[in-house]
Amino acid sequence: MINRATKISASQVFSAVLVSLCLISCTPAPTLNQLEQIKARNTIVIGTLYSPTSYFSNSHTSSGMEYELAQSFAVNLGVELQVIANANLDSLFNMLNEGKIDVIATGLTVTEQRMSRMRFGPPYYYVSQQLVYKQGKKRPRKFSDLTGNLTVMANSSHQESLLALKLQHPDLTWRTDSKLNPDQLLKAIMEERIDYTIVDSTVLARNRRLYPDLSLAMTIEQDKAIAWAISKHTDDSLYSEIIAFFGEHQTDGDIVQLEEKYFGHVQRFDYVDTRAFIKAIATKLKKYQILFELNQGTLHWQQLAALSYQESHWNPKARSPTGVRGMMMLTLPTAKQMGVRSRLDAEQSIQGGAQYLREQLKRLPQSIPQQQRFWFALASYNVGFGHLMDARRLAITMKKDPDSWTSLKQVLPLLEKSKYYKKSRYGYARGREAVHYVDNIRRYYETLIAMNISSRLAEPALEIAARIDSLQQKPIDRALILPSTIGPMPVPEVNVQQ
């Protein structure tokens, strides 16, 4: 006998099945979190301002501190990197909120107002905000001294700082510009189209290599954090990955190395030297540029020119009390080894110096990253290969990376102290001088790149030959003068940092 309370009719079973099917079909599929969406499309989209400090790309290469970080982050996630470069900060903010980009990575300053609109990852370096004017004008020492046009980039952190300052200085006025980036604002100061602007300390440091008359009036804000930003309207999945990524890269020293690569060599500023170098470019370089180009080989001619300026200020008759001579200041043994008969002959000196520099590059351990090998070779050119190897060995004993130029900059000066050089294979070395030597050449080189000087090899071959003939008072083999001898030009550099 069947209990009536538990008896189920066929129609009831059918109805239950229909309800179950409806529930299954009507239940929405589980929503993917932000990280899962990125991995599903196999691409992370980074928004940035278009500049070599953040992101610069041409037909040959892409570069920039933010680009390198973003590339590493994409590899860490196992996805492809897509970069959307823009010239307008407000556009980037809108694209982030609309979900068109995943991350803003453009040297973005963390501010209270921005924190109300987006979430920031861990800070990875710090800047100061600096009020800039042109050398020769009256220096404003306080805000009441501002008598001209103060212009800042629209929607920048500098605009936010001014809004806060106006509470204390009600008479403070300024203009914003949505079309000019900080580099262009600094150029406007040089051209006297505006009187003052505010930029980050890294921006001023890098631009002074081109415009030494840019002067610091006062520091507006100190120790402003720079970080990546993501939308406030997403889950924590991507945010957690960003925190872990920067934590790991701060620990392993990668961030420090990137800071050194993009900013380390521009922190020291010598007004007189920078002005002298720019004047020498205008008055001396044209005479010798063709020789640097003809002897560049696998290098860039600007690298040879920068090295030569550091050595001799492009003086073919330069002499030193220590016995080095000529455009590349070769020692007598090195000159003989390179087949140089006369060190005071500009062509021979440049040819010998270029060959010697390439040999230093070949001798370096293969473990040194390609982008840092030139700096190691310059140090070897200056202080000697043996002392460079001593510094690498000392770095290992100090648990530093011997293949990192950032580490070598810290270790080389120790070879001046008896505590360290007595235990080294080659003894005392002027390590601090070698560090300054490399930094100087890096600044000269980047100034030449930023000036985008035309190649002499693009000129008619006979005109080039005639110029060299008159320069050296002797004929040169015309077969050497081929446009194909020059490689791809490096990327011109301008800086945008917010």
C-alpha positions in Angstrom: 0.0 0.0 0.0 1.2 3.5 -0.9 1.0 6.3 1.6 -1.3 9.0 0.2 1.0 11.8 1.7 3.9 10.6 -0.4 2.2 9.6 -3.5 3.4 11.8 -6.5 1.5 11.9 -9.8 3.1 11.8 -13.2 2.0 15.4 -13.9 3.7 16.5 -10.7 6.9 14.8 -11.7 6.8 16.5 -15.2 6.1 19.9 -13.6 9.1 19.4 -11.3 11.4 18.5 -14.2 10.2 21.6 -16.1 11.0 23.8 -13.1 14.4 22.3 -12.7 15.2 22.8 -16.4 14.0 26.4 -16.2 16.2 27.1 -13.2 19.2 25.5 -14.9 18.7 27.5 -18.1 17.9 30.7 -16.4 20.8 30.8 -14.0 23.5 33.2 -15.3 27.0 31.8 -16.0 29.6 32.6 -13.3 31.1 36.1 -14.0 34.8 36.2 -14.6 36.8 38.5 -12.4 39.1 41.2 -13.9 42.2 39.0 -14.0 40.3 36.1 -15.5 39.0 38.4 -18.2 42.5 39.6 -19.0 43.7 36.0 -19.3 40.7 35.0 -21.3 41.5 37.6 -23.9 45.2 36.9 -23.5 46.0 40.7 -23.4 46.5 43.3 -20.7 45.9 46.9 -21.9 48.1 49.6 -20.4 47.3 53.3 -20.9 50.3 55.7 -20.8 51.4 59.1 -21.9 53.6 59.0 -25.1 57.2 59.7 -24.1 60.4 57.8 -23.7 60.3 58.0 -19.9 56.9 56.3 -20.0 56.6 54.8 -23.5 58.2 55.6 -26.8 58.0 53.5 -29.9 59.3 53.7 -33.5 59.8 51.3 -36.3 62.9 49.9 -34.6 62.1 49.6 -30.9 59.9 50.5 -27.9 61.3 51.9 -24.7 60.5 53.7 -21.5 60.5 52.9 -17.8 56.7 52.3 -17.7 56.9 50.2 -20.9 59.6 48.0 -19.4 57.6 47.5 -16.2 54.4 46.8 -18.2 56.2 44.3 -20.4 57.6 42.5 -17.4 54.1 42.5 -15.8 52.5 41.0 -18.9 55.1 38.2 -18.9 54.4 37.6 -15.3 50.7 37.2 -16.0 51.4 35.1 -19.1 49.6 37.4 -21.5 50.4 39.8 -24.4 50.9 43.5 -23.8 48.9 46.2 -25.6 49.9 49.8 -25.0 47.5 52.7 -25.7 49.5 55.9 -25.7 47.8 59.3 -25.3 48.9 62.9 -24.9 46.0 63.8 -22.5 45.7 62.7 -18.9 42.0 63.3 -18.8 41.5 60.9 -21.7 43.4 58.2 -19.9 41.3 58.7 -16.8 38.1 58.4 -18.8 39.3 55.3 -20.6 40.1 53.6 -17.3 36.7 54.3 -15.9 35.1 53.1 -19.1 37.0 49.8 -19.0 38.9 50.5 -22.2 42.3 50.1 -20.4 43.2 47.9 -17.4 46.0 50.0 -15.9 47.4 53.6 -16.2 51.2 53.4 -16.1 52.7 56.8 -16.8 54.6 58.0 -13.8 51.4 59.0 -12.2 51.6 61.0 -8.9 49.4 59.7 -6.1 47.1 62.5 -4.9 44.0 62.6 -2.6 41.8 63.8 -5.5 42.9 60.9 -7.7 42.5 58.4 -4.9 38.8 59.3 -4.9 38.6 58.3 -8.6 40.9 55.3 -8.9 43.0 52.8 -6.9 46.8 53.0 -6.8 49.3 50.2 -6.5 52.4 50.4 -4.4 54.7 53.5 -4.9 57.8 52.6 -6.9 59.7 55.9 -6.7 59.2 59.4 -5.4 59.6 62.9 -7.0 59.4 66.5 -5.9 57.3 69.1 -7.6 59.5 72.1 -8.6 58.7 75.6 -9.8 60.9 76.5 -12.8 61.9 79.7 -14.4 64.5 80.8 -17.0 68.1 81.7 -15.8 68.7 85.4 -16.1 65.2 86.3 -15.0 64.5 87.4 -11.4 64.1 84.3 -9.2 60.8 84.1 -7.4 61.5 83.0 -3.8 57.9 83.1 -2.6 54.6 83.0 -4.3 54.0 86.7 -4.0 57.1 87.1 -6.2 55.3 85.5 -9.2 54.8 88.4 -11.5 54.3 86.6 -14.9 52.5 83.8 -16.5 52.4 80.5 -14.5 51.1 77.6 -16.7 50.8 74.0 -15.7 49.5 70.9 -17.5 45.7 70.5 -17.2 44.5 67.7 -14.8 48.1 67.2 -13.5 49.1 66.7 -9.9 50.7 70.2 -10.2 47.3 71.7 -10.8 46.0 70.0 -7.6 48.9 71.3 -5.6 48.2 74.9 -6.8 44.5 74.5 -5.8 45.6 73.5 -2.3 48.1 76.4 -2.1 45.5 78.9 -3.1 43.9 78.4 0.3 47.0 79.9 1.9 47.7 82.3 -1.0 44.4 83.7 -2.3 46.2 85.9 -4.8 47.9 83.0 -6.5 46.8 82.6 -10.2 47.8 80.3 -13.0 46.6 78.9 -16.3 46.2 75.3 -17.3 47.0 73.9 -20.8 45.6 70.6 -22.1 47.9 70.5 -25.2 51.4 71.1 -23.7 53.1 68.3 -21.8 55.7 69.2 -19.1 58.6 69.0 -21.6 56.8 71.4 -23.9 56.1 73.7 -21.0 59.8 73.8 -20.2 60.5 74.6 -23.8 57.9 77.4 -23.7 59.9 78.9 -20.7 63.1 78.8 -22.8 61.3 80.5 -25.6 59.8 83.0 -23.1 56.2 82.2 -24.1 55.5 81.6 -20.4 57.4 82.7 -17.3 56.9 79.8 -14.9 55.8 76.2 -14.8 55.8 73.3 -12.3 57.3 69.9 -13.2 58.5 66.8 -11.4 62.1 66.8 -10.3 62.9 64.0 -12.8 61.5 66.1 -15.6 63.7 69.1 -14.8 66.8 66.9 -14.3 66.4 65.3 -17.7 65.5 68.5 -19.6 68.4 70.5 -18.2 70.8 68.5 -20.4 69.2 70.3 -23.4 68.2 73.5 -21.7 70.8 74.4 -19.0 69.2 77.8 -18.4 66.2 76.1 -16.8 66.4 77.0 -13.2 64.8 75.8 -10.0 63.0 78.6 -8.1 61.5 76.6 -5.3 60.2 73.1 -4.4 56.4 73.1 -4.1 55.9 69.5 -2.8 58.4 66.9 -1.7 58.4 63.1 -1.8 55.3 62.6 -4.0 54.7 58.9 -4.6 54.5 57.5 -8.2 52.4 54.4 -8.8 50.1 52.6 -11.3 46.4 53.2 -11.2 43.4 50.9 -11.8 39.6 51.5 -11.7 37.8 51.7 -8.4 34.9 49.8 -10.0 36.6 46.4 -10.3 37.4 43.5 -8.0 40.7 42.9 -6.3 42.1 40.2 -8.6 44.2 42.5 -10.8 45.0 44.8 -7.8 46.4 41.9 -5.9 48.7 40.9 -8.8 50.0 44.5 -9.1 50.9 44.5 -5.4 52.7 41.2 -5.6 54.5 42.2 -8.8 55.9 45.4 -7.3 56.7 43.7 -4.1 58.8 41.1 -5.9 60.6 43.7 -8.2 61.4 46.0 -5.3 63.0 43.0 -3.5 65.0 41.8 -6.4 66.3 45.3 -7.3 64.7 45.6 -10.7 63.0 48.8 -9.8 66.2 50.3 -8.6 68.0 49.4 -11.8 65.2 51.0 -13.9 65.5 54.2 -11.9 69.2 54.2 -12.5 68.8 53.6 -16.2 66.3 56.4 -16.7 67.2 58.9 -14.0 70.4 57.9 -12.2 72.9 59.7 -14.5 71.0 63.0 -14.6 70.8 63.8 -10.9 74.2 65.7 -10.9 73.9 68.9 -12.9 76.8 71.1 -14.0 75.6 74.3 -15.5 78.9 75.4 -16.9 79.7 72.0 -18.4 76.3 71.5 -20.0 76.4 75.0 -21.6 79.9 74.3 -22.9 78.8 71.0 -24.4 75.9 72.5 -26.2 78.1 75.2 -27.5 80.7 72.6 -28.7 77.9 70.8 -30.6 77.2 74.0 -32.5 80.8 75.0 -33.1 83.0 71.8 -33.2 80.9 68.7 -33.8 80.2 69.2 -37.5 83.9 69.1 -38.2 84.4 65.7 -36.7 81.0 64.0 -36.9 81.8 62.2 -40.2 84.8 60.5 -38.5 82.6 59.2 -35.7 80.0 57.9 -38.2 82.6 56.2 -40.4 84.1 54.4 -37.3 80.9 53.5 -35.5 80.8 49.9 -36.5 78.3 48.2 -34.2 78.1 51.3 -32.0 76.2 54.5 -32.6 78.3 57.4 -33.7 76.8 59.5 -30.9 78.3 57.1 -28.4 81.8 57.7 -29.8 81.2 61.4 -30.0 80.1 61.5 -26.3 83.1 59.5 -25.3 85.4 61.7 -27.3 84.0 64.9 -25.7 84.5 63.5 -22.3 88.1 62.6 -23.1 89.2 65.7 -25.1 86.3 68.1 -25.6 86.8 67.3 -29.3 90.3 68.7 -29.3 92.5 66.6 -31.6 95.7 68.1 -30.0 94.6 67.5 -26.4 97.4 66.3 -24.1 97.4 65.2 -20.5 100.3 65.2 -17.9 99.7 61.5 -17.5 100.7 60.9 -21.2 97.3 60.3 -22.9 96.7 62.3 -26.1 94.4 63.1 -28.9 90.6 63.1 -29.6 90.2 59.8 -27.7 93.1 60.4 -25.2 94.8 57.1 -25.9 97.9 55.9 -23.9 100.9 55.2 -26.0 100.7 51.4 -25.5 97.0 51.4 -26.4 97.7 53.5 -29.5 100.4 51.0 -30.7 98.1 48.1 -30.0 95.4 49.7 -32.1 97.8 50.5 -35.0 97.6 54.3 -34.4 100.8 56.0 -35.7 99.9 59.5 -34.6 97.6 60.0 -31.6 97.2 63.7 -32.5 95.7 62.8 -35.9 91.9 63.0 -35.4 91.0 60.3 -37.8 93.5 57.8 -36.4 92.6 58.6 -32.8 88.9 58.1 -33.4 89.5 54.9 -35.3 91.8 53.6 -32.6 89.5 54.7 -29.8 86.5 53.1 -31.4 88.4 49.8 -32.0 89.6 49.8 -28.4 86.1 50.4 -27.0 84.7 47.6 -29.1 87.4 45.3 -27.7 86.3 46.2 -24.2 82.7 45.3 -25.1 83.9 41.9 -26.5 85.9 41.1 -23.3 82.9 41.7 -21.0 81.2 38.5 -19.6 78.1 37.5 -21.6 76.0 37.5 -18.4 76.0 41.4 -18.4 72.6 42.5 -20.0 72.9 44.0 -23.4 71.4 47.4 -22.4 74.1 47.8 -19.7 77.2 46.5 -21.6 78.1 50.0 -23.0 78.3 51.5 -19.5 80.6 48.6 -18.3 82.8 49.1 -21.4 83.1 52.8 -20.7 84.2 52.1 -17.2 86.8 49.6 -18.5 88.0 52.2 -21.0 88.5 54.7 -18.2 89.7 52.6 -15.2 91.0 49.5 -16.9 89.5 46.1 -17.5 91.4 44.5 -14.5 90.0 47.1 -12.0 86.5 46.6 -13.5 86.8 42.8 -12.8 88.1 43.6 -9.3 84.9 45.6 -8.8 82.8 42.7 -10.0 84.5 40.3 -7.7 84.0 42.7 -4.8 80.3 43.0 -5.7 79.9 39.2 -5.3 81.6 39.2 -1.9 79.2 42.0 -0.8 76.2 39.9 -2.2 75.5 42.5 -4.9 74.8 41.7 -8.6 78.1 41.9 -10.5 76.2 42.2 -13.8 74.3 45.3 -12.7 75.7 48.7 -13.4 73.7 50.0 -10.4 75.7 47.7 -8.2 79.0 48.6 -9.8 78.3 52.3 -9.3 78.2 51.5 -5.5 81.3 49.2 -5.5 83.8 51.0 -7.8 84.4 53.9 -5.4 85.4 51.3 -2.7 88.5 50.5 -4.7 89.9 53.8 -3.5 89.9 52.5 0.1 92.8 50.4 1.4 90.4 48.1 3.2 89.2 46.9 -0.2 91.9 47.5 -2.8 94.6 45.7 -0.7 92.5 42.5 -1.2 91.9 43.1 -4.9 94.0 41.6 -7.7 94.9 44.9 -9.4 95.0 47.2 -6.4 94.0 50.9 -6.1 91.7 52.4 -8.7 90.0 55.8 -9.1 86.6 54.2 -8.9 84.6 57.3 -8.0 86.1 59.1 -11.0 85.1 56.1 -13.3 81.5 56.4 -12.1 81.3 60.1 -12.8 83.1 59.5 -16.2 80.3 57.0 -17.2 77.5 59.3 -16.0 78.9 62.2 -18.0 79.1 60.2 -21.2 75.6 59.0 -20.7 74.4 62.6 -20.4 76.4 63.7 -23.5 75.1 60.8 -25.5 71.4 61.3 -24.6 71.8 65.0 -25.3 73.1 64.2 -28.8 70.2 61.8 -29.3 67.6 64.3 -28.1 69.0 66.9 -30.5 68.3 64.5 -33.4 71.3 65.6 -35.4 71.3 64.6 -39.1 73.7 62.1 -40.4 76.7 63.3 -42.4 76.6 60.1 -44.3 73.4 61.2 -46.0 75.4 63.9 -47.8 76.8 63.2 -51.3 79.9 61.0 -51.0 82.2 63.4 -52.9 81.3 66.2 -50.5 82.0 64.0 -47.5 85.4 63.0 -49.0 86.3 66.6 -49.7 85.5 67.6 -46.2 87.7 64.8 -44.8 90.4 65.6 -47.2 90.5 69.2 -46.0 90.3 68.1 -42.4 93.1 65.6 -42.6 95.2 67.2 -45.4 95.3 63.8 -47.1 93.0 61.7 -49.3 90.6 59.1 -48.0 89.4 55.9 -49.5 86.0 56.8 -51.2 84.9 53.2 -50.9 84.6 53.6 -47.2 81.9 56.2 -47.6 78.7 54.2 -47.9 75.3 55.1 -46.4 74.8 51.4 -45.5 77.6 51.7 -42.9 75.3 53.5 -40.5 72.8 51.4 -38.4 69.4 52.4 -37.2 69.3 55.6 -35.3 68.5 55.4 -31.6 65.1 56.8 -30.3 65.1 60.6 -29.8 64.2 61.3 -26.2 61.9 63.8 -24.6 60.4 63.3 -21.1 56.8 63.4 -19.8 56.4 62.7 -16.2 53.3 63.4 -14.1 
